[in-house]
């Protein structure tokens, strides 16, 4: 388990890497928020799951699983949908520059493996937890921020955005749920997706003025 001062230092280093830029589908310094959110989620998942983990490996791998994306920032901007191929391998190569003093050589090698495989087949239970937490960030009401930001940047109309959600995104979400490793994370994802659908349906009602008829 990371000590408080270790966690703060690791987060500080991460913040320095992912600051001063704007990310499509996220906004200013989004990647740091995503990584610290993933860290919080793996801690909560570890409490819920009946698994044996090295918590220090789990925490650092969660915090730094996207460190390879630092190489995708160009002229103060990053498109998370472009150039992402290979960021897992890049991250595995450079993560030691940030975390090596906090772990043993064996722990560092395992962290590298988790980062290298976080979009492929996990070799360790810590990697499975990181993968599920990473996927969970795509689900739920909070992810509407990224969808709205993306739509605005691409000048999508309101209708185009809603059509994309119902006709494309929902199917992709369902596929991601199937790929998750733990029943608990699948249940969380399903509940988040249901809440997201409810919010979208409410937005549609308000745009059509149907909510006017619901109030007496």
C-alpha positions in Angstrom: 0.0 0.0 0.0 1.3 3.5 -0.8 2.0 5.8 2.0 0.3 9.2 1.9 3.5 11.1 1.0 4.3 8.5 -1.7 0.9 8.9 -3.2 1.1 12.7 -3.2 4.5 12.6 -4.9 3.4 10.2 -7.5 0.3 12.2 -8.2 2.4 15.4 -8.4 4.7 13.9 -11.0 1.7 12.7 -13.0 0.1 16.2 -12.8 3.2 17.8 -14.1 3.2 15.5 -17.1 -0.5 16.0 -18.0 -0.9 19.7 -17.4 -0.9 22.7 -19.7 -2.7 21.0 -22.6 -6.2 20.4 -23.9 -7.6 17.0 -24.7 -10.4 16.3 -27.2 -13.3 14.6 -25.4 -12.1 15.8 -22.0 -10.8 19.3 -22.0 -8.0 20.9 -20.1 -5.6 18.4 -18.4 -8.3 15.6 -18.6 -5.8 12.7 -18.6 -4.7 13.5 -15.0 -8.3 13.4 -13.9 -8.9 10.1 -15.6 -5.8 8.5 -14.0 -6.6 9.7 -10.5 -10.2 8.6 -10.9 -9.0 5.1 -12.0 -6.8 5.0 -8.9 -9.8 5.7 -6.7 -11.8 3.0 -8.5 -9.2 0.3 -8.1 -9.0 0.9 -4.4 -12.8 0.6 -4.1 -12.9 -2.5 -6.3 -10.1 -4.1 -4.3 -12.3 -3.8 -1.2 -15.2 -5.4 -3.0 -13.4 -8.3 -4.7 -12.3 -11.4 -3.0 -8.8 -11.4 -4.6 -5.2 -11.3 -3.3 -3.2 -8.3 -4.7 0.0 -6.4 -4.2 -1.8 -3.1 -3.4 1.3 -0.9 -4.2 1.5 -2.5 -7.7 -2.2 -2.0 -8.2 -2.2 1.6 -7.2 0.9 2.6 -9.2 -0.3 0.7 -12.3 -3.7 2.4 -12.1 -2.1 5.9 -11.7 0.4 5.4 -14.5 -1.4 3.0 -17.0 -1.7 5.9 -19.5 1.7 7.5 -19.0 2.6 6.6 -22.6 -0.1 9.0 -23.7 2.2 11.8 -22.6 4.0 11.3 -26.0 0.8 12.1 -27.8 0.5 15.7 -26.7 1.5 18.0 -29.6 1.5 21.7 -29.4 -0.6 21.7 -26.3 -3.3 19.4 -27.6 -4.1 15.7 -27.7 -6.6 13.6 -29.6 -7.2 10.4 -27.5 -8.6 8.7 -30.6 -5.5 9.3 -32.7 -2.0 7.8 -32.1 -3.2 5.7 -29.2 -1.8 2.5 -30.8 1.4 1.7 -29.0 0.9 4.0 -25.9 0.8 0.9 -23.8 4.2 -0.2 -24.9 5.5 3.3 -24.7 4.2 3.6 -21.2 5.8 0.3 -20.1 9.2 1.6 -21.3 9.1 5.0 -19.5 7.1 4.3 -16.3 10.3 3.5 -14.4 11.4 7.1 -14.8 8.6 8.1 -12.5 8.1 5.3 -10.1 11.3 3.2 -9.8 12.3 4.7 -6.4 9.0 3.6 -4.8 9.1 -0.1 -5.7 11.4 -3.1 -6.0 12.7 -4.3 -9.3 10.2 -7.2 -9.3 7.3 -4.8 -8.6 8.5 -2.5 -11.3 8.6 -5.3 -13.8 5.0 -6.3 -12.9 3.8 -2.7 -13.2 5.4 -2.6 -16.7 3.6 -5.8 -17.7 0.3 -4.4 -16.5 0.8 -1.2 -18.4 2.0 -3.0 -21.5 -1.1 -5.3 -21.5 -3.8 -2.9 -20.3 -5.5 -3.1 -23.7 -4.9 -6.8 -24.3 -4.8 -9.9 -22.2 -4.0 -9.3 -18.5 -1.4 -11.5 -17.0 -2.1 -10.6 -13.4 -5.1 -10.0 -11.2 -3.9 -6.5 -10.6 -4.0 -6.0 -14.4 -7.6 -7.3 -14.5 -8.7 -4.8 -11.9 -6.9 -1.9 -13.7 -8.6 -2.9 -17.0 -12.0 -3.0 -15.5 -11.6 0.3 -13.7 -10.3 1.9 -16.9 -13.4 0.6 -18.8 -15.7 1.9 -16.0 -14.6 5.4 -16.7 -16.4 5.2 -20.0 -19.7 4.5 -18.2 -22.3 6.7 -16.5 -23.5 10.2 -16.1 -20.0 11.6 -15.4 -18.9 10.5 -18.9 -21.5 12.8 -20.5 -18.9 15.6 -20.0 -16.6 13.9 -22.5 -19.4 13.2 -24.9 -20.6 16.8 -24.9 -17.0 18.1 -25.2 -16.4 15.8 -28.2 -19.7 16.8 -29.9 -18.9 20.5 -29.4 -15.4 20.2 -30.8 -16.7 18.3 -33.9 -19.7 20.6 -34.3 -22.2 17.8 -34.0 -25.8 18.7 -33.7 -27.8 17.7 -30.6 -29.7 15.2 -32.7 -26.6 13.7 -34.2 -25.1 13.2 -30.7 -28.3 11.5 -29.4 -28.5 9.3 -32.5 -24.9 8.3 -32.0 -25.5 7.4 -28.4 -28.5 5.1 -29.1 -27.3 3.6 -32.4 -23.6 3.2 -31.8 -22.4 3.9 -28.3 -24.9 1.7 -26.4 -23.8 -1.4 -28.4 -20.1 -0.5 -27.7 -20.8 -0.2 -24.0 -22.5 -3.6 -24.0 -19.4 -5.2 -25.6 -17.2 -3.6 -23.0 -19.3 -5.1 -20.2 -18.9 -8.6 -21.7 -15.1 -8.1 -21.7 -14.9 -7.1 -18.1 -13.3 -9.6 -15.7 -15.4 -9.4 -12.5 -19.1 -9.7 -12.0 -19.1 -6.7 -9.6 -17.6 -4.4 -12.2 -20.1 -5.7 -14.8 -22.9 -4.8 -12.4 -21.5 -1.3 -11.7 -21.2 -0.7 -15.5 -24.7 -1.9 -16.2 -26.1 0.4 -13.5 -24.1 3.3 -14.7 -25.2 2.7 -18.3 -28.9 2.6 -17.2 -28.5 5.9 -15.4 -26.8 7.4 -18.5 -29.8 6.2 -20.6 -32.2 7.8 -18.2 -30.4 11.2 -18.4 -30.4 11.0 -22.2 -34.1 10.2 -22.2 -34.7 13.1 -19.9 -32.8 15.4 -22.2 -34.9 14.3 -25.2 -38.1 15.0 -23.2 -37.0 18.5 -22.4 -36.0 19.3 -25.9 -39.4 18.1 -27.2 -41.2 19.9 -24.4 -42.7 16.7 -23.1 -41.8 17.5 -19.5 -44.4 20.4 -19.7 -47.2 17.9 -19.9 -45.8 15.9 -16.9 -46.3 18.8 -14.4 -49.8 19.5 -13.2 
